[in-house]
Amino acid sequence: VSATTSAQPAQLTRNERLDRLPFNKAHRKLLVASGIGWAFDAMDVGLVSFAAAFILACIAALCLPERKGLNLED
C-alpha cells in the first residue's frame, strides 16, 4: 500500500450509492405500476366530479319548489 492511497475504499453517501444503481426490470415494473395507479386515480377524481355535479342538481331540483324538473343546462 502506498502512502497516497488509503487502505479503506472511498465512503459514498446513501444518495451517491443509489444514483449509481442501474435502471433494471424491477424499476421499470415499479414505474409502470405507479403510472397506472396515477391514471386510475385521475380518472376517479374526474368521475366523482361529474357525479357530484349531477347529484347536486338533483338535490336542488327536489328541494326548491320553484324548480320544476331537472334542468341540466345550468
C-alpha positions in Angstrom: 0.0 0.0 0.0 1.5 3.3 -1.0 1.4 6.4 1.2 -1.0 8.3 -1.1 -3.8 5.6 -1.1 -5.7 4.6 2.0 -6.5 1.0 3.0 -10.2 1.7 3.0 -12.4 2.4 -0.1 -13.9 5.8 -0.6 -17.0 6.2 1.5 -20.1 7.0 -0.6 -23.2 8.6 0.8 -26.5 6.7 0.5 -27.7 9.0 -2.3 -24.5 8.5 -4.3 -24.9 4.7 -4.0 -28.5 4.9 -5.1 -27.5 7.2 -8.1 -25.0 4.6 -9.2 -27.6 1.7 -9.4 -28.6 0.7 -12.9 -32.2 1.0 -14.2 -33.4 -2.6 -14.4 -36.6 -4.6 -14.9 -37.8 -4.1 -11.3 -37.6 -0.3 -11.7 -39.5 -0.4 -15.0 -42.2 -2.5 -13.3 -42.5 -0.1 -10.5 -42.6 2.9 -12.8 -45.4 1.3 -14.9 -47.4 0.3 -11.9 -47.1 3.8 -10.4 -48.2 5.3 -13.8 -51.2 3.1 -14.0 -52.2 3.9 -10.4 -51.8 7.6 -11.1 -54.0 7.3 -14.2 -56.8 5.4 -12.3 -56.7 8.0 -9.5 -57.0 10.8 -12.0 -59.9 9.0 -13.7 -61.6 8.5 -10.4 -61.4 12.2 -9.5 -62.9 13.1 -12.9 -65.8 10.7 -12.5 -66.5 11.8 -8.9 -66.6 15.5 -10.0 -69.2 14.8 -12.7 -71.3 12.6 -10.4 -71.2 15.2 -7.7 -72.5 17.9 -10.0 -75.3 15.7 -11.2 -76.3 14.7 -7.6 -76.3 18.4 -6.5 -78.5 19.3 -9.4 -80.9 16.5 -8.5 -81.0 17.6 -4.8 -81.6 21.2 -5.9 -84.5 20.2 -8.1 -86.1 18.3 -5.3 -85.5 20.9 -2.6 -86.5 24.0 -4.4 -90.3 24.2 -5.1 -90.0 26.8 -7.8 -87.8 24.5 -10.0 -89.9 22.0 -11.9 -88.0 19.1 -13.3 -84.3 18.7 -13.8 -82.6 21.5 -15.8 -79.1 20.2 -16.6 -78.1 23.1 -18.8 -77.2 25.3 -15.8 
